[in-house]
Amino acid sequence: MAGDFIRWQKNLQHKPEVGQIARATGLDVFSVSARLMVIWCWADEITTNGVVEGATREQVDVLAMHTGFCAAMEACRPHGWIMVDKDGVSFPNYDRHNGQCAKKRLAEAQRVRWWREQQKMKRCM
C-alpha cells in the first residue's frame, strides 16, 4: 500500500539516544535501531496522535523482545522517546515523523528534490 511505511532516519544507529538505550539494555545499536522501528511501526498502525491508550511498559517490552527496553526509551536524555502513565503509552513529537501528515511532508519533499534535480540536469545540457 502507498501509505504503509514509516521513515527510517539516516544514521539512526548513531543517534546519542540509541547509544543510551544500547548501554542501558546491553544490546548493540543495530539491534536497538531495529527494535525501535518495530515499536514505531506498531504505534503507526494503531494511533494517529501518538497515544496508545491502555498500553503498558510490558507490552512495549514484548514488542521489542527485551525486558527493560521501554524503561530505557523513557530514560533517554535530553527527553524520553516514550512516556508511560496509568492511561497508556505516548510518543513525544509523534507527528514529527509518523502519521499521515509526516508522510505527506516526506512525499512532498521527495517530489521537490526530484524536480530540482531535473531542473539542474536541464541546465547542464
N, C-alpha and C positions, 0 to 999 in steps of 0.2 A: 504494500500500500504506500501511497505517496507520503503520508504523514507518519509512517511507522519507523521513526528514527529519533534518536536524540544525538546531540552534538558531543563528539569526543574532543575535548580540548587538547590542542597540540601540547606535547610535553607534560601531560597530566602527571606522569610519574616523577617529574622534577619539582612539582609544587611543594613548598615547605609543609603544608598541611598533610600531604600524602606521606612525607617523611615522618611527621609526628605520629600519624596513625600506624605506620610501619614499626616505629620504635615501641609504641605502646602495646602493639599486638604481637610483636615478634615475627611478623610477616615481611616479605620483601615488597618493594614499592610496586613491582609489576602485578603481584597478587592483590595488593591493596587497590590499585587502579581498576583492575577487573571487577573486584567485589563492589567498588563504588559504582561502577557502571550498572551492575545488576540491581543495586538498590535504587539508583536513579531511574532505570528503566521501569522498575516496579512502580515507583512514585508517578512516573509519567503516564502509566496505564490507568491509575486509579484516582488521580486528583488533578484538578485544574488550577488549584490555588496553592499547592504546596503543603496542604494539611491532610493527613490521613487519620481521620477520627477513629479512635479505638485501637490503633496500632500500639505496639509495645517495643521496648528495647529487645526483648527476647525474640520477637517476630523479625526485627531487623537483623539480629544475630543469626537467625536461621537462614534468612536470605543470603547473608554474607558467608554462611557456613563457618562461622568463627565466633566463639563466645567472647564477649567484650568488645566486639567491633563497633557496635553502636555507641558505647561509652567512649571509645577512642574518637569517634566522629564528633561527639558532643564536646570533648575536651580540646579540640583544635583551637589554636590561637592564631590570630587575634580574636576570632569569633568562631563559634561552633558551626559545623556543617550540617548539623541536625539538632533539633530540640525535642525533648520528650517531656510530657507532663501527664497529668491524670486523664486528659482528654484525648491524647494520642501523640502522633509524631508530626513534626513540621520541619520543612526545609527552608532555612533563611535564604532570601534572594532567589527563590524558586523560579520566578518569572524571568530572571535574567538569562537563564539557559534552557529552561524547559517550558512546556506548554505551547499552545498554538501561536501565540504572539512571538515567542522566541524563534519558532520555526519559520514564521513568515519573515522576520528580520533576517534570518540566515539566508533564506532563499532570495530575498531582495538583494542582499549584499553580494551573493554569488552572481546574480544576474548583472548587477552593476559592474563587478570586477570583469566578467566575461565581455561585456560591452566595451569597457575601457581598453581591454587587451585587443579587441577587434579594431578599435579606432587607432590604436598605436601601430598595429600591423599595416593598416591602410596608409598611414603617414610615411611609413618606411618604404613603401613600394614606389 
